[in-house]
Amino acid sequence: MSTSAITPRPHLARLSPYQPGGKLEYDGPIAFLASNENPLGPSPAAVEAMAEAARGVHLYPDPTYQALTEAIAAAHAIEAVDRIVVGAGSDEVLDLLIRAYAGPGDEVLHTAHAFAMYRIGALAHGATPVSVPERDLTADVDALLDRAGPATKLVFLADPNNPTGTMVGADAIRRLRAELPAHTLLVVDGAYAECVDPAVYAELLAFARDRDDVAITRTFSKLYGLAAVRLGWGYLPSATAALIQQMRSPFNVTSPADAAGRAAVADRAHLDASVTHLVKARDELRSALTQLDLPTPESHGNFVLPRFPSPEAANSAAAHLRARGVLVRVVAGYGLPDRLRISIGTAHDHERLLDGLRGWLAREPQELASH
Ligand SMILES: *Cc1c(COP(=O)(O)O)cnc(C)c1O
C-alpha cells in the first residue's frame, strides 16, 4: 500500500499488467509454444545485418527510417512511403494511435476476445475500453456497428484475431468501415497477415490507400521471426502519419532493428518457408489434437486453440506440459478458461507437446480428462 503524496493520474488505477507468455525454469531445451513466435527463427540475412549494424551502435539511428520504410513500401506495393510509420513493435504504433485519438471520455472498441494491449493502451491514456460481443468467437461487424457512437474514437480489429484464430476478411472490414461514424478511426491489426492469402492484405492496403479513416498495423515479430528485435509498422492516413511522426520519440527503432527489418523484407525465401511450414504443421497439429478428443477449430493464425473439458482440465494440462519443458498459453485472462493457445512449433516441439498431452490424458482422473 503506497502512502506517497506523489500520486499517479487516477485513471491509471484501472490498469492491470499484461500477462506475457511466460518464462519457464526447466533443465533442458524448452518448446516455446506460448507467444506465437516463428519456430524456424529469424532470417539468417537479418541476423547478419544486425551483427553488421552492431558495429555502428555508437551512432544514433537515421531518425527518418527512410531506407526501412522504402523497403517496406516496396515489398507491399505501397506508393506513399510517408504514410508508413515504424515503431518498437506494432505495440508502439497501436499505443501511439490511442494516445493520438483517445483520452478521458472517449471510447476504444475491441472485440470480446481481443489482444490485451488495446484495453491496456486505452486505460493507460484514460480512455474507456469497450469489449463488444463476438459471434462464434468471431468479430461481429453488426455488434461493433451497434455499439459505435459519438464517443467512439477508435475501433481495433485484429484479422486474423489473436487468440481466437478467426477472421472476417476484407469484405466485412469494408462494410464495417463504411458504416462506422466518420469520427472513428478503424485500426486493422495485421499481426498475422502473413498467415493468410496475400490477396487479403493486398486488398486491405489498397482499400486503406483511398481513405483517411483506416489504419493498418503490421509486425516483424510473428512470421518474420524477429519478436525480440521489437519492430512493427503502421500504414496510416497521411494526416495521422504526420501526427504520429511528431509524437513518437525520434529514435524509437534501434539501428540493429532497422537493419534486421530491411534484410527480412528482402529475404522472401525465409518468409515463404515459414508460411509453408506453418500451414502444413498447423493442419497436422489440429488433427492430432482432435484425435486426442481435444476439439480444435480452424485457425488463420500461427497458433491453435484446442478446447479442454473444463477450465481445471486446461490448467492441469498446461501445468503437466510446463513440467516437461513445453510452454503453452493459458488464455483464461482472455475469457477462454477451457482453452489453451498453442503456437505452431517445429515437428519436434509438436512431438513433445503431443507426448505430454497423451501422458496427461492417461494420468488424469476421469472427470478431468473426459467429457
Ligand atoms: C503479437 C501481436 C501484436 C504485437 O506485436 P509486436 O511484437 O508489438 O509487433 C499485435 N497484435 C496482435 C493481435 C498480436 O498477436
The ligand as an SDF file (V2000), in Angstrom:
LIG
                    3D

 15 15  0  0  0  0  0  0  0  0999 V2000
    1.7230  -10.2140  -31.2420 C   0  0  0  0  0  0  0  0  0  0  0  0
    0.6570   -9.2530  -31.5590 C   0  0  0  0  0  0  0  0  0  0  0  0
    0.9090   -7.8820  -31.7170 C   0  0  0  0  0  0  0  0  0  0  0  0
    2.1390   -7.1730  -31.2670 C   0  0  0  0  0  0  0  0  0  0  0  0
    3.2670   -7.4730  -31.7860 O   0  0  0  0  0  0  0  0  0  0  0  0
    4.5810   -6.5870  -31.6360 P   0  0  0  0  0  0  0  0  0  0  0  0
    5.5740   -7.5850  -31.1780 O   0  0  0  0  0  0  0  0  0  0  0  0
    4.3770   -5.4750  -30.6660 O   0  0  0  0  0  0  0  0  0  0  0  0
    4.7800   -6.0920  -33.0100 O   0  0  0  0  0  0  0  0  0  0  0  0
   -0.1190   -7.0450  -32.0790 C   0  0  0  0  0  0  0  0  0  0  0  0
   -1.3430   -7.5180  -32.2650 N   0  0  0  0  0  0  0  0  0  0  0  0
   -1.6410   -8.8120  -32.1140 C   0  0  0  0  0  0  0  0  0  0  0  0
   -3.0350   -9.2630  -32.3410 C   0  0  0  0  0  0  0  0  0  0  0  0
   -0.6590   -9.7250  -31.7460 C   0  0  0  0  0  0  0  0  0  0  0  0
   -0.9780  -11.0040  -31.5460 O   0  0  0  0  0  0  0  0  0  0  0  0
  1  2  1  0
  2  3  1  0
  2 14  2  0
  3  4  1  0
  3 10  2  0
  4  5  1  0
  5  6  1  0
  6  7  2  0
  6  8  1  0
  6  9  1  0
 10 11  1  0
 11 12  2  0
 12 13  1  0
 12 14  1  0
 14 15  1  0
M  END
$$$$
